[in-house]
Amino acid sequence: MSSNKTQPTSASVALFLNALFPEQKKNDSWILYRLMEKITRAQGVLWGTSIIGFGNYQYKYASGRSGDWFLTGFSPRKNALILYLMCDISHDQIDFDGLGKYKKGKGCLYIKKLENVNLTVLEKIIITSISLTLKNNQ
């Protein structure tokens, strides 16, 4: 069975974040870093070259594939900050009301600027996502 291509590294998260440009992306990334660190009570780890993951869990699919992954994380990409919320974010227990401007994929939120979202609502979404992820992987 193959393993995930994206793996945790020992690279410095601080160096990665401090090298971000423009300044707003760097500042937003540090805010997300501190928020996710507070929620997970874990330091961020650079996964691959551009994803910062917090915490970890073991997953196992019905197919038998299994592995380790982070509970939540983000990646500061060119067009948006991508927040990795490991459960299906269309789940009816995840409430996006009042979040602000965002786009969503199956397990990700895309946010251009943190000033466009309510951080209290975002925190609740991340907490709920982690709870659902852990519940679904027991």
Residue pairs with C-beta under 8 A, 6 or more apart in sequence:
1 64
1 65
1 66
3 67
4 67
4 68
4 69
5 48
6 47
6 48
6 51
7 47
7 48
8 45
8 46
8 47
8 53
8 70
9 45
9 46
9 47
9 48
11 46
11 49
12 46
13 33
13 43
13 44
13 45
13 46
13 52
16 46
16 50
16 52
17 26
17 29
17 30
17 33
17 52
17 76
18 26
20 26
20 29
20 76
24 113
25 76
25 81
26 76
28 76
28 81
28 113
28 114
29 52
29 74
29 76
29 81
31 114
31 119
32 74
32 81
32 83
32 114
33 44
33 52
33 74
35 119
35 122
35 123
35 126
36 44
36 52
36 54
36 72
36 73
36 74
36 126
37 43
37 44
37 54
39 54
39 72
39 123
39 126
39 127
39 130
40 54
40 55
40 71
40 72
40 130
42 54
42 55
42 56
42 71
43 54
44 52
44 53
44 54
44 73
45 52
45 53
45 54
45 70
46 52
47 53
47 70
47 73
50 75
50 76
50 77
51 70
51 73
51 74
51 75
51 84
52 73
52 74
52 75
53 69
53 70
53 71
53 72
53 73
53 84
54 70
54 71
54 72
54 73
55 70
55 71
55 72
55 130
56 68
56 69
56 70
56 71
57 68
57 69
57 70
57 71
57 86
57 133
57 134
57 137
58 66
58 67
58 68
58 137
59 66
59 67
59 68
59 69
59 137
60 66
60 137
69 86
70 84
70 86
71 86
71 130
71 133
71 134
72 83
72 84
72 85
72 86
72 126
72 129
72 130
73 83
73 84
74 81
74 82
74 83
74 84
75 81
75 82
75 84
79 110
79 112
80 103
80 110
80 111
80 112
81 110
81 111
81 112
81 114
82 108
82 109
82 110
83 108
83 109
83 110
83 111
83 122
83 126
84 107
84 108
85 94
85 107
85 108
85 109
85 125
85 126
85 129
85 133
86 107
86 129
86 130
86 133
87 94
87 107
87 129
87 132
87 133
87 136
88 106
88 107
89 104
89 105
89 106
89 107
89 108
89 109
89 125
89 129
90 104
90 106
91 132
93 128
93 132
94 125
94 128
94 129
94 132
95 121
95 124
95 125
95 128
96 102
96 104
96 121
96 125
97 121
98 118
98 121
99 117
99 118
99 121
99 122
99 125
100 116
100 117
100 118
100 121
101 111
101 112
101 116
101 117
102 109
102 110
102 111
102 116
102 117
103 109
103 110
104 110
109 125
111 117
